[in-house]
Amino acid sequence: MLGRLHLAACWVLVFGNGLAGIWSLAATRLHSLRSPSLWWLTAFVQFWVFVQLTLAALHLNADEGAAGSFHVFYGVLSAVTVTILYSYRSQLSRYLHALYGWGGLFIMGLGIRALVLI
């Protein structure tokens, strides 16, 4: 049960961060795409990384499965990436859309890589 929920949550993480990343990168050039909705989506999908980690911890703690070390590494690296993006938002405010655009695509890639290693 938790394994299927963890897998479904990973797809939300992958598609959500990919969409937010592409939208944010497009907004670097097209100012009409800059809207509060972009930041709401970005906040949701980056918070979702921590939801995904919580589901993973519950899944592993329930002894429903075992995870490979690189699968765990990519999950933890996703959370570290979110915290780094958040911590640099004020220093790189001029490049905020690019920062969150590339960051979202990086998190998407980590999620895809973790899916491959299941």
C-alpha positions in Angstrom: 0.0 0.0 0.0 2.7 2.5 1.0 4.8 1.4 -1.9 2.1 2.3 -4.4 1.5 5.6 -2.7 5.2 6.4 -2.7 5.4 5.6 -6.4 2.3 7.8 -7.3 3.8 10.6 -5.2 7.0 10.3 -7.1 5.2 10.9 -10.4 3.6 14.0 -8.9 7.1 15.2 -7.9 8.5 14.5 -11.4 5.8 16.1 -13.5 5.1 18.9 -11.1 8.7 20.0 -10.8 9.2 19.6 -14.5 6.2 21.8 -15.2 7.2 24.4 -12.7 10.8 24.4 -14.0 9.7 24.9 -17.6 7.2 27.6 -16.7 9.8 29.4 -14.6 12.4 29.3 -17.3 9.9 30.5 -19.9 9.1 33.4 -17.5 12.7 34.5 -17.7 12.0 35.7 -21.2 8.2 36.1 -21.3 7.3 38.5 -18.6 3.6 37.7 -19.2 4.1 34.3 -17.7 5.2 35.7 -14.3 2.3 35.3 -12.0 1.6 34.3 -8.4 0.3 31.0 -9.8 3.9 30.1 -10.8 5.1 30.6 -7.3 2.2 28.7 -5.8 2.9 25.7 -8.0 6.7 25.9 -7.3 6.0 26.0 -3.5 3.6 23.1 -3.7 5.9 20.8 -5.8 9.0 21.7 -3.7 7.1 21.0 -0.5 6.0 17.8 -2.1 9.6 16.6 -2.0 9.3 16.5 1.8 6.0 14.7 1.5 7.7 12.1 -0.7 10.5 11.7 1.8 8.0 11.2 4.6 6.2 8.5 2.6 9.5 6.8 1.8 10.5 6.8 5.4 7.1 5.3 6.4 7.4 2.7 3.7 10.9 1.6 4.8 9.9 1.7 8.5 6.9 -0.5 7.8 9.3 -3.1 6.3 7.3 -3.2 3.1 10.4 -3.0 1.0 14.1 -2.2 0.8 15.6 0.7 -1.1 18.9 0.8 -2.8 21.5 3.2 -1.5 21.4 5.4 -4.7 17.6 5.5 -4.6 17.8 6.9 -1.1 20.6 9.3 -2.1 18.5 10.8 -4.9 15.6 11.3 -2.5 17.8 13.1 0.1 19.6 15.1 -2.6 16.2 16.4 -3.8 15.4 17.7 -0.3 18.9 19.3 -0.1 18.3 20.9 -3.4 15.0 22.5 -2.3 16.7 23.9 0.8 19.6 25.3 -1.3 17.2 26.9 -3.7 15.3 28.4 -0.8 18.4 29.7 0.9 19.8 31.4 -2.3 16.5 33.1 -3.3 17.4 36.5 -1.8 21.0 36.6 -3.0 20.0 35.6 -6.5 16.7 37.6 -6.7 17.7 39.1 -10.0 17.8 35.5 -11.4 15.0 34.0 -9.4 13.1 32.6 -12.3 16.2 31.0 -13.8 17.2 29.7 -10.3 13.9 28.0 -9.7 13.6 26.9 -13.4 16.8 25.0 -13.5 16.3 23.9 -9.9 12.9 22.4 -10.7 14.3 20.6 -13.7 17.1 19.3 -11.6 14.7 17.9 -9.0 12.6 16.4 -11.8 15.8 14.6 -13.1 16.6 13.3 -9.6 13.0 11.9 -9.4 13.4 10.2 -12.7 16.7 8.8 -11.7 15.2 7.5 -8.4 12.4 5.9 -10.4 14.8 4.0 -12.6 16.6 2.6 -9.5 13.5 1.2 -7.9 
